[in-house]
Amino acid sequence: MRRSSVRERPQTEPFAALVAVVVVALALSVWAGVFEASLPEPVDRNVAEPTADRVERALTVAGVVRSNQSGSLNGTRPEGYQLNVTLTADDDRWSFGPAAPTTADVATRRVGVFDEHGSVTPGRLEVRVWT
């Protein structure tokens, strides 16, 4: 049995090994970028709060909510969502939009409501948003 010398053993050159490591690193980077781009965008789950702000602004005249302003609710519904607005004051209740399921996101606001007698009473604005 003959012993081989160090010069006779096959070796990888340092430059080739370095190139192989760089190629593997670049391949991993490209794969990670493609994988990250394929993930779905996070859904903004808090759609009721900003919608309630828009609804309140649409119904408010001179700082008081008026139930007869329901026509101004157009454009307050987020795209791709359904909207139900309920306004209560004393024993009166006004509701606009389809009935909301129990899974709908809800936001409420305390508002002053102008009643038919010409006075302002405390009320509650409830906005429900769902897909």
Steps between C-alpha positions, in 0.01 A plus 500: 500500500640824393438824686402789285652832558307820559574614149336194348162539685227685313417837655250773425646830417405780742366720221262230372373436853440872549308523171285201603414664835404827325279316251318317779453826695359678194265209428369514858451877475303470177288218644426703816401803292264297282351328804443829683337655193260206471365545855158666520485860611391547861134593528413817685264356759413835654260624232216591736681784681600707194160427342326627814701822474389547136136421586499746791641775278240421232205518743620802699374850426628781723637247751171312541397173334180520301313183415366648176854520355505129409541588132847630581613150602587424137874457473557417866491123446845347445539328164418131521314533831137527612389778736228539759457825694273522805425826678318496835382791712253468789233261369568571133703269280603543137678231302653528153628212291450124507480305825848423631617152598630438849855468362507859373763744630332763719593856595287736711505873560314719750339781307250777541184429297268770368142384559173603335419735788801717420710397798823304526499177699788263578514202270713218377624434148580135429678397182528136394727394213539151352600322181 
